[in-house]
């Protein structure tokens, strides 16, 4: 990773994690129930924070103050963390390792993991509703976009399609539909929320949304490649899980080299949408390149 991007990510990740520290309940909240501690376990730690960092970078690309985007950035991370907790459950992907540590249902129990996901989803919308430095119409627009990206028309719908396609052969169109919903919707919306926090006009929000749509596909393609080429220690989750679950993936459909070429193509298309933003969008450009160069 180039030093300038590394410094940017380190600083923005720190701001997001400070916001999450305040947003999340104390570990002993609701004691003797373990919910408070389990919430902090699921969210805090070694996550990349790619989605909240995209919120902040999107805000800065339109000339906004990233501090004003911290609430929606934390909200996006809560949604993402909830999705990981639920995806790891035995009823879905049945994974034992996430972010280099036991999954939430392994560290606690399945019932607690279900409740953690439920609580994180509602906490995300509370974070936006309570962000009184943002105008009410902006908070309403953010809520609408995040709900759409997280629900049946976005992430949850994509997960349902992914489960339905296990052990079945599907084509490129169906595979891209799954991943535009399951992974791409939240990544795209992250950048859009940042633009809204920066009071961008509709054209700018749409341009950044198009950028987010392309990097969303690039991100998922790279994840699929890493599941084949990576190792469990570097990934922080179980390598080879896609093949074990007979999931449809880009490498399975296209092969590794063609998958990598397609990811590069998506990044190139994403970068084209950033041209009007000039130097202010440089962090978004660097993040797009990092998405396909990462090893975890």
C-alpha positions in Angstrom: 0.0 0.0 0.0 1.4 3.4 -0.9 2.3 5.5 2.1 -0.1 8.3 1.4 -3.1 6.0 1.2 -1.8 4.1 4.3 -1.8 7.4 6.3 -5.2 8.3 5.0 -6.7 4.9 6.0 -5.0 4.9 9.4 -6.4 8.4 10.2 -9.9 7.8 9.0 -10.1 4.4 10.6 -9.1 5.9 13.9 -11.9 8.5 13.6 -14.5 5.9 12.8 -13.4 3.6 15.6 -13.6 6.5 18.1 -17.1 7.2 16.9 -18.1 3.5 17.3 -16.6 3.4 20.8 -19.0 6.1 21.8 -22.0 4.7 19.9 -21.8 1.1 21.2 -23.1 0.3 24.6 -20.7 -0.5 27.4 -19.6 -4.1 27.7 -21.6 -4.6 31.0 -24.8 -3.0 29.6 -27.8 -5.3 30.4 -25.6 -7.4 32.7 -25.8 -10.4 33.3 -26.8 -10.7 29.6 -23.7 -10.7 27.4 -25.2 -8.5 24.7 -23.1 -5.3 25.4 -19.8 -7.2 25.3 -20.9 -9.2 22.3 -21.8 -6.1 20.4 -18.4 -4.6 21.0 -16.7 -7.9 20.1 -18.5 -8.0 16.8 -17.7 -4.5 15.8 -14.5 -3.4 17.3 -11.1 -5.0 16.5 -9.3 -5.7 13.3 -11.8 -4.8 10.6 -10.6 -2.9 7.5 -13.4 -0.3 7.9 -13.5 0.0 4.1 -17.1 1.1 4.0 -17.0 3.9 6.6 -13.7 5.1 5.1 -15.5 5.4 1.7 -18.2 7.5 3.4 -15.5 9.9 4.7 -13.7 9.9 1.3 -16.9 10.6 -0.5 -17.6 13.5 1.7 -14.2 15.0 1.1 -14.5 14.4 -2.6 -17.3 17.0 -2.7 -15.6 19.4 -0.5 -17.3 18.4 2.8 -16.0 18.2 6.3 -15.4 14.5 7.1 -16.3 15.0 10.7 -19.8 15.7 9.6 -19.9 12.2 7.9 -18.8 10.2 11.0 -22.4 9.3 12.0 -23.3 7.8 8.7 -19.9 6.2 8.5 -20.5 4.4 11.8 -24.0 3.5 10.7 -22.6 1.8 7.6 -20.1 -0.2 9.7 -22.9 -1.3 12.0 -24.9 -2.6 9.1 -21.8 -4.4 7.7 -20.9 -5.9 11.0 -24.5 -7.1 11.6 -24.4 -8.8 8.1 -21.2 -10.6 9.0 -22.5 -11.9 12.3 -25.7 -13.2 10.7 -23.9 -14.6 7.6 -21.5 -16.6 9.8 -24.4 -18.4 11.6 -24.8 -22.1 11.1 -28.1 -21.5 9.2 -26.2 -19.5 6.6 -22.5 -19.9 5.9 -21.6 -21.7 9.2 -18.2 -20.1 9.6 -15.9 -20.3 12.6 -13.5 -17.5 11.9 -14.0 -13.8 11.1 -11.5 -10.9 11.2 -8.9 -13.3 12.7 -11.0 -14.3 15.7 -13.8 -16.8 16.4 -17.1 -15.7 14.9 -19.6 -14.1 17.3 -21.8 -17.3 17.7 -18.6 -19.2 18.5 -17.4 -16.7 21.0 -20.8 -16.4 22.7 -23.7 -18.5 21.3 -26.1 -18.6 18.4 -29.0 -16.8 20.2 -26.7 -14.0 21.3 -25.3 -13.6 17.8 -28.8 -13.3 16.4 -29.6 -10.5 18.9 -26.2 -8.8 18.2 -27.2 -8.5 14.5 -30.7 -7.3 15.3 -29.2 -4.6 17.7 -26.6 -3.4 15.3 -29.1 -3.0 12.5 -31.3 -0.7 14.6 -28.3 1.1 16.1 -27.2 2.1 12.5 -30.4 4.0 12.0 -30.3 5.5 15.4 -26.8 6.9 14.6 -28.2 8.7 11.6 -31.3 9.9 13.3 -29.3 11.4 16.2 -26.8 13.2 13.9 -28.2 16.6 14.7 -25.4 18.5 12.9 -26.9 17.2 9.6 -30.1 18.8 8.3 -33.3 16.7 8.7 -33.8 16.2 4.9 -30.2 14.9 4.6 -30.8 12.4 7.4 -34.0 11.3 5.8 -32.3 10.8 2.5 -29.5 8.8 4.2 -32.0 6.6 6.0 -33.9 5.9 2.8 -30.7 5.0 0.9 -29.2 2.9 3.7 -32.4 1.0 4.3 -32.7 0.2 0.5 -29.1 -1.0 0.3 -29.4 -3.2 3.4 -32.8 -4.7 2.8 -34.5 -7.1 0.4 -33.6 -4.8 -2.6 -29.9 -4.9 -1.6 -27.7 -6.8 0.7 -30.3 -9.2 2.2 -31.8 -9.9 -1.2 -28.3 -10.7 -2.6 -27.7 -13.1 0.3 -31.0 -14.8 -0.4 -30.1 -15.2 -4.0 -26.6 -16.5 -3.1 -28.1 -19.2 -0.9 -30.6 -20.1 -3.5 -27.9 -20.6 -6.2 -25.7 -23.0 -4.1 -25.0 -26.2 -6.0 -26.4 -24.7 -9.2 -24.7 -23.5 -12.3 -25.4 -19.9 -13.2 -24.3 -17.5 -15.8 -22.5 -14.1 -15.6 -25.7 -12.0 -15.5 -27.1 -13.9 -12.5 -23.7 -13.8 -10.7 -23.4 -10.1 -11.2 -26.9 -9.6 -9.9 -26.1 -11.4 -6.7 -23.0 -9.4 -6.0 -24.4 -6.0 -7.0 -27.0 -6.6 -4.3 -25.0 -8.6 -1.7 -21.8 -6.6 -1.7 -22.1 -3.7 -4.2 -25.2 -2.1 -2.8 -23.7 -1.2 0.6 -20.3 -0.1 -0.9 -22.1 2.2 -3.4 -24.4 3.6 -0.7 -21.4 4.3 1.5 -19.9 6.8 -1.0 -23.4 8.3 -1.6 -23.9 8.9 2.1 -20.6 10.7 2.2 -21.6 12.9 -0.7 -24.9 13.7 1.1 -23.1 14.6 4.2 -21.0 17.0 2.2 -24.2 18.6 0.8 -23.4 17.6 -2.8 -25.8 18.2 -5.6 -27.8 15.3 -7.2 -25.4 14.9 -10.1 -22.4 14.6 -7.8 -24.2 12.0 -5.6 -25.1 10.0 -8.7 -21.5 10.2 -10.1 -20.1 8.9 -6.8 -22.8 6.2 -6.7 -21.6 5.0 -10.2 -18.1 4.9 -8.9 -19.3 2.9 -5.9 -21.2 0.5 -8.2 -18.0 -0.4 -10.1 -15.8 -0.7 -7.1 -18.4 -2.9 -5.5 -18.1 -5.5 -8.2 -14.3 -5.1 -8.2 -14.3 -5.7 -4.5 -16.4 -8.9 -4.7 -14.4 -10.3 -7.7 -11.2 -9.7 -5.6 -12.8 -11.4 -2.6 -13.6 -14.4 -4.8 -10.0 -14.5 -6.1 -8.5 -14.2 -2.6 -10.7 -17.1 -1.4 -8.9 -19.2 -4.0 -5.4 -17.8 -3.7 -5.3 -16.4 -0.2 -4.6 -18.2 3.1 -6.7 -18.3 6.2 -4.2 -16.4 8.4 -3.9 -13.4 6.0 -7.6 -13.3 5.2 -8.8 -13.5 8.8 -11.5 -15.9 7.7 -11.6 -19.4 6.3 -10.0 -19.6 2.9 -11.6 -22.0 0.4 -15.1 -21.6 2.0 -16.7 -20.7 -1.3 -15.7 -24.0 -2.9 -16.7 -25.9 0.2 -20.2 -24.4 0.1 -20.4 -24.8 -3.7 -21.0 -21.1 -4.2 -21.1 -19.4 -7.6 -17.9 -17.3 -7.9 -16.1 -15.4 -10.6 -13.0 -17.7 -10.6 -15.3 -20.7 -10.9 -17.1 -19.1 -13.9 -14.3 -17.3 -15.6 -11.0 -18.6 -14.2 -8.5 -16.6 -12.1 -6.8 -14.5 -14.8 -10.0 -13.4 -16.5 -11.5 -12.6 -13.1 -8.5 -10.4 -12.3 -8.9 -8.7 -15.7 -12.5 -8.0 -15.0 -11.7 -6.5 -11.6 -9.2 -4.2 -13.2 -11.8 -3.2 -15.8 -14.3 -2.3 -13.1 -11.8 -0.1 -11.3 -10.9 1.7 -14.6 -14.6 2.4 -15.1 -14.9 3.6 -11.6 -12.1 6.1 -12.0 -13.7 7.6 -15.0 -16.6 8.8 -12.9 -14.3 10.7 -10.6 -12.8 13.1 -13.3 -15.0 16.1 -12.4 -13.9 16.0 -8.7 -10.2 16.6 -9.4 -7.6 16.3 -6.6 -10.3 16.1 -3.9 -11.2 12.6 -5.1 -7.6 11.3 -5.0 -8.3 9.2 -1.9 -11.2 7.5 -3.7 -8.9 6.8 -6.6 -6.3 5.3 -4.3 -9.0 3.2 -2.5 -10.2 1.8 -5.8 -6.8 0.6 -6.8 -6.2 -0.8 -3.3 -9.3 -2.9 -3.6 -7.8 -5.1 -6.3 -4.2 -5.0 -5.0 -5.0 -6.1 -1.4 -4.1 -9.5 0.0 -6.9 -9.8 2.5 
